[in-house]
């Protein structure tokens, strides 16, 4: 590791440790304070709609923000105790329950201070391991009543996609689709539409770059996304569905063996079909020139009816006359 990389890693580790210490301090203070008298240490995250004034006590508002959607099953599955119910305004908030949300609040504040996209991605890579236990608990618990922490889950799903861990993100995407979870308020798309759009954008960019970027992209996620659309009968926007077919075509062609003419020809034909489907859905998807190129290449390499017949010299240059001559 270079000196610059080592310094950067040390700085990031220090910043993360300070953020965790602040989150734990806030969680402990919140747990010891009776909610009816306490002022929230942190304002509700923008992803959680504010309740209508006068309809809920401060304690009820805090619990609506912190309690898991499955009335405890999700948090219990990840080893977090949850004894609170919405019926008792005098119940104290569990520090463990608060920790999940407070950690996310702290991490979101950190991300807002970072301007560069690459640095944001690097920061998310460092943040996500802290949520793995909770995420796995959500997936293990399965169905539950919808609630505020659903948007915590979909936020982490979006971060997992942002950092390029698509394979880990797919079970989260399916969970969000099955249980009809909402994305955070600053997203204007449903979870599957967001996932397909983002992953396919990344795929197209990788295949356009070629070489190492194309090889590094996990192409298997593209047909898995297609399966999710089919299995759950999802109605996608034309632009997003076309982008999925374009990315699939690019992935098929990128896997061709250039030294195997038969494999290359078959992959070109399959890619052309994928591009044609994309073009039919949305003519502005950006595949027209590639379709024309593939058609030319396929015409050049098209097998003829006598491809497997004897060579022309042997068939036409022999002294033996045709049968019946």
C-alpha positions as CSV (number, residue, x, y, z in Angstrom):
1,X,0.0,0.0,0.0
2,X,1.3,3.4,-0.9
3,X,1.9,6.2,1.6
4,X,-1.0,8.2,0.3
5,X,-3.3,5.2,0.4
6,X,-2.2,4.3,3.9
7,X,-2.8,7.9,5.1
8,X,-6.2,7.9,3.4
9,X,-7.1,4.6,5.0
10,X,-6.1,5.9,8.5
11,X,-8.1,9.1,8.0
12,X,-11.2,7.1,6.9
13,X,-10.8,4.7,9.9
14,X,-10.5,7.6,12.3
15,X,-13.5,9.4,10.8
16,X,-15.6,6.2,11.0
17,X,-14.5,5.6,14.6
18,X,-15.5,9.1,15.6
19,X,-18.9,8.8,13.9
20,X,-19.5,5.5,15.7
21,X,-18.6,6.9,19.0
22,X,-20.9,9.8,18.4
23,X,-23.8,7.5,17.4
24,X,-23.2,5.3,20.5
25,X,-23.1,8.3,22.8
26,X,-26.4,9.6,21.3
27,X,-28.0,6.2,21.6
28,X,-27.1,5.9,25.2
29,X,-28.4,9.3,26.0
30,X,-31.6,8.6,24.2
31,X,-32.1,5.3,26.0
32,X,-31.7,6.8,29.5
33,X,-34.1,9.7,28.9
34,X,-37.8,9.3,29.3
35,X,-39.2,10.0,25.8
36,X,-42.2,12.0,27.0
37,X,-39.8,14.7,28.4
38,X,-36.9,14.4,26.0
39,X,-36.2,16.4,22.9
40,X,-34.9,14.3,20.1
41,X,-31.1,14.3,19.9
42,X,-31.3,14.0,16.1
43,X,-34.2,15.2,13.9
44,X,-36.1,12.5,12.0
45,X,-34.3,11.5,8.8
46,X,-35.8,13.1,5.6
47,X,-36.8,9.6,4.5
48,X,-39.4,9.3,7.3
49,X,-42.6,11.4,6.8
50,X,-43.3,13.7,9.7
51,X,-46.6,12.9,11.5
52,X,-49.4,15.5,11.5
53,X,-49.0,18.0,14.4
54,X,-51.1,17.3,17.5
55,X,-51.9,13.7,16.6
56,X,-49.1,11.9,18.4
57,X,-47.1,12.4,21.7
58,X,-43.3,12.9,21.4
59,X,-42.8,9.3,22.6
60,X,-45.2,7.9,20.0
61,X,-43.4,9.9,17.2
62,X,-40.1,8.5,18.3
63,X,-41.4,5.0,18.4
64,X,-43.0,5.4,15.0
65,X,-39.5,6.3,13.7
66,X,-37.5,3.6,15.5
67,X,-39.7,0.4,15.8
68,X,-39.2,-2.2,13.1
69,X,-41.9,-2.8,10.6
70,X,-42.5,-6.4,11.7
71,X,-43.2,-5.5,15.4
72,X,-39.9,-6.8,16.4
73,X,-39.4,-9.9,14.3
74,X,-36.8,-8.3,12.0
75,X,-34.7,-6.9,14.8
76,X,-35.0,-10.1,16.9
77,X,-33.8,-12.1,13.9
78,X,-30.6,-10.1,14.0
79,X,-30.1,-10.4,17.8
80,X,-31.6,-7.0,18.8
81,X,-34.1,-7.0,21.6
82,X,-37.3,-5.0,21.1
83,X,-39.8,-4.8,23.9
84,X,-41.5,-1.5,23.0
85,X,-45.1,-1.4,21.8
86,X,-47.0,1.6,20.5
87,X,-49.5,1.4,23.3
88,X,-47.3,2.6,26.2
89,X,-46.1,6.2,26.0
90,X,-44.0,5.7,29.1
91,X,-41.8,3.0,27.6
92,X,-38.2,3.8,27.2
93,X,-36.6,3.4,23.8
94,X,-34.1,0.6,23.5
95,X,-30.6,1.8,22.8
96,X,-30.1,-1.1,20.4
97,X,-33.2,0.0,18.4
98,X,-32.0,3.6,18.3
99,X,-28.5,2.5,17.3
100,X,-29.6,1.3,13.8
101,X,-31.3,4.6,12.9
102,X,-28.8,6.9,14.7
103,X,-25.9,5.2,12.9
104,X,-27.7,5.7,9.6
105,X,-28.3,9.4,10.4
106,X,-24.6,9.9,11.3
107,X,-23.5,8.2,8.1
108,X,-25.9,10.2,6.0
109,X,-24.5,13.4,7.5
110,X,-21.0,12.3,6.7
111,X,-22.0,11.5,3.1
112,X,-23.6,15.0,2.7
113,X,-20.2,16.5,3.5
114,X,-18.5,14.6,0.7
115,X,-18.7,16.1,-2.8
116,X,-17.0,13.6,-5.1
117,X,-18.9,10.6,-6.3
118,X,-15.9,8.2,-6.0
119,X,-15.3,9.4,-2.4
120,X,-19.0,8.9,-1.5
121,X,-18.8,5.3,-2.9
122,X,-15.6,4.7,-0.9
123,X,-17.3,6.0,2.2
124,X,-20.3,3.7,1.7
125,X,-18.0,0.7,1.3
126,X,-16.7,1.5,4.8
127,X,-20.1,2.1,6.3
128,X,-22.1,-0.9,5.0
129,X,-20.5,-3.7,7.1
130,X,-22.0,-2.1,10.2
131,X,-25.5,-2.9,8.9
132,X,-24.9,-6.5,7.7
133,X,-26.4,-8.2,10.8
134,X,-29.5,-6.0,10.6
135,X,-29.9,-6.5,6.9
136,X,-29.7,-10.3,7.3
137,X,-32.2,-10.0,10.0
138,X,-34.7,-8.3,7.7
139,X,-34.2,-11.0,5.1
140,X,-34.5,-13.8,7.6
141,X,-37.7,-12.4,9.2
142,X,-39.5,-12.2,5.9
143,X,-42.9,-10.7,5.8
144,X,-44.0,-8.1,8.4
145,X,-46.1,-5.0,8.7
146,X,-44.8,-2.1,6.8
147,X,-43.2,0.7,8.9
148,X,-40.5,3.4,9.1
149,X,-37.5,1.1,9.1
150,X,-38.5,-0.2,5.7
151,X,-36.9,2.9,4.3
152,X,-33.8,2.3,6.3
153,X,-33.6,-1.1,4.5
154,X,-34.2,0.4,1.0
155,X,-31.6,3.0,1.7
156,X,-29.0,0.3,2.5
157,X,-30.2,-1.5,-0.6
158,X,-29.5,1.6,-2.7
159,X,-26.0,1.9,-1.1
160,X,-25.2,-1.7,-1.8
161,X,-26.0,-1.1,-5.5
162,X,-24.1,2.2,-5.5
163,X,-20.9,0.4,-4.3
164,X,-21.3,-2.3,-7.1
165,X,-22.1,-5.3,-4.8
166,X,-25.0,-6.3,-7.1
167,X,-25.1,-9.9,-6.0
168,X,-25.6,-9.0,-2.4
169,X,-28.2,-6.4,-3.5
170,X,-30.4,-8.8,-5.4
171,X,-32.0,-10.5,-2.4
172,X,-32.7,-7.1,-0.9
173,X,-34.3,-6.0,-4.2
174,X,-36.5,-9.1,-4.2
175,X,-37.5,-8.6,-0.6
176,X,-38.4,-5.0,-1.3
177,X,-40.5,-6.1,-4.3
178,X,-42.3,-8.9,-2.5
179,X,-43.2,-6.8,0.5
180,X,-43.9,-3.6,-1.5
181,X,-41.4,-1.5,0.4
182,X,-41.0,2.2,-0.5
183,X,-37.8,3.9,-1.4
184,X,-36.6,6.9,0.7
185,X,-38.3,10.2,0.1
186,X,-35.5,11.5,-2.1
187,X,-36.0,8.7,-4.6
188,X,-38.8,9.0,-7.2
189,X,-38.7,5.3,-8.3
190,X,-39.8,2.0,-6.8
191,X,-37.1,-0.4,-5.7
192,X,-36.9,-2.7,-8.7
193,X,-37.0,0.2,-11.2
194,X,-34.2,1.9,-9.3
195,X,-32.2,-1.3,-9.2
196,X,-32.6,-2.1,-12.9
197,X,-31.9,1.4,-14.0
198,X,-28.8,1.8,-11.8
199,X,-27.3,-1.7,-12.5
200,X,-27.9,-1.5,-16.2
201,X,-26.3,2.0,-16.4
202,X,-23.3,0.5,-14.7
203,X,-23.3,-2.5,-17.0
204,X,-23.5,-0.4,-20.2
205,X,-20.7,1.9,-18.9
206,X,-18.5,-1.2,-18.1
207,X,-19.1,-2.8,-21.5
208,X,-18.5,0.5,-23.3
209,X,-15.1,0.7,-21.6
210,X,-14.3,-2.9,-22.4
211,X,-11.2,-4.8,-21.2
212,X,-10.9,-5.0,-17.4
213,X,-14.2,-3.1,-16.7
214,X,-16.2,-5.4,-18.9
215,X,-14.6,-8.6,-17.4
216,X,-15.2,-7.3,-13.8
217,X,-18.9,-6.7,-14.3
218,X,-20.9,-9.7,-12.9
219,X,-23.1,-10.3,-16.0
220,X,-25.1,-13.0,-14.1
221,X,-27.1,-10.3,-12.3
222,X,-28.7,-9.1,-15.6
223,X,-30.8,-12.3,-16.3
224,X,-31.6,-12.4,-12.6
225,X,-33.1,-9.0,-12.8
226,X,-35.0,-10.1,-15.9
227,X,-36.3,-13.1,-13.8
228,X,-37.5,-10.7,-11.0
229,X,-39.5,-8.7,-13.6
230,X,-41.1,-11.9,-15.0
231,X,-41.7,-13.7,-11.7
232,X,-43.4,-10.7,-10.0
233,X,-45.1,-9.4,-13.1
234,X,-43.6,-6.0,-12.8
235,X,-44.7,-3.2,-15.2
236,X,-41.5,-1.3,-16.0
237,X,-41.2,2.0,-17.7
238,X,-40.2,1.6,-21.4
239,X,-36.9,3.4,-20.9
240,X,-35.8,1.1,-18.1
241,X,-37.0,-2.1,-19.8
242,X,-35.2,-1.2,-23.0
243,X,-32.0,-0.4,-21.0
244,X,-32.2,-3.9,-19.5
245,X,-32.4,-5.6,-22.9
246,X,-29.5,-3.4,-24.2
247,X,-27.3,-4.4,-21.2
248,X,-28.2,-8.1,-21.7
249,X,-27.2,-7.9,-25.4
250,X,-23.9,-6.2,-24.5
251,X,-23.2,-8.9,-21.9
252,X,-23.8,-11.7,-24.3
253,X,-21.5,-10.2,-26.9
254,X,-18.8,-9.4,-24.3
255,X,-18.5,-13.1,-23.4
256,X,-17.7,-14.2,-27.0
257,X,-14.5,-16.1,-27.8
258,X,-13.0,-14.2,-30.7
259,X,-11.1,-17.3,-31.8
260,X,-14.3,-19.3,-32.1
261,X,-16.2,-18.2,-35.2
262,X,-19.3,-20.3,-34.4
263,X,-19.5,-19.0,-30.9
264,X,-19.0,-15.4,-32.1
265,X,-21.6,-15.7,-34.8
266,X,-24.2,-17.2,-32.4
267,X,-23.6,-14.5,-29.8
268,X,-23.9,-11.8,-32.4
269,X,-27.2,-13.2,-33.4
270,X,-28.5,-13.3,-29.8
271,X,-27.2,-9.8,-29.2
272,X,-29.0,-8.5,-32.2
273,X,-32.2,-10.0,-30.9
274,X,-31.7,-8.3,-27.6
275,X,-31.0,-5.0,-29.3
276,X,-34.0,-5.3,-31.5
277,X,-36.2,-5.9,-28.5
278,X,-34.7,-2.9,-26.8
279,X,-35.2,-0.8,-29.9
280,X,-38.8,-1.9,-30.3
281,X,-39.6,-0.8,-26.7
282,X,-37.7,2.5,-26.9
283,X,-36.1,3.6,-30.3
284,X,-33.9,6.1,-28.4
285,X,-32.2,3.4,-26.2
286,X,-29.0,3.8,-28.2
287,X,-28.6,0.6,-30.1
288,X,-29.4,1.5,-33.8
289,X,-25.7,1.8,-35.0
290,X,-24.8,-1.4,-33.1
291,X,-27.7,-3.2,-34.8
292,X,-26.6,-2.1,-38.2
293,X,-23.0,-3.2,-37.5
294,X,-24.1,-6.6,-36.2
295,X,-26.3,-7.2,-39.3
296,X,-23.3,-6.5,-41.6
297,X,-21.1,-8.8,-39.6
298,X,-23.7,-11.6,-39.6
299,X,-24.2,-11.3,-43.4
300,X,-20.4,-11.6,-43.9
301,X,-20.2,-14.8,-41.8
302,X,-23.6,-16.3,-42.7
303,X,-23.3,-20.0,-43.4
304,X,-24.3,-21.1,-46.9
305,X,-26.2,-24.2,-47.9
306,X,-23.1,-25.8,-49.4
307,X,-20.9,-24.9,-46.4
308,X,-20.4,-28.5,-45.5
309,X,-20.3,-29.8,-49.1
310,X,-17.0,-30.9,-50.7
311,X,-14.7,-28.1,-51.9
312,X,-15.6,-26.5,-55.2
313,X,-12.6,-28.0,-57.0
314,X,-13.5,-31.5,-55.9
315,X,-17.2,-31.1,-56.7
316,X,-17.1,-29.4,-60.1
317,X,-13.6,-30.2,-61.4
318,X,-13.8,-34.0,-61.4
319,X,-13.8,-36.0,-64.6
320,X,-16.7,-38.1,-63.4
321,X,-19.9,-36.8,-65.1
322,X,-23.0,-36.0,-63.2
323,X,-25.3,-38.9,-62.6
324,X,-27.5,-39.6,-65.6
325,X,-25.1,-37.9,-68.0
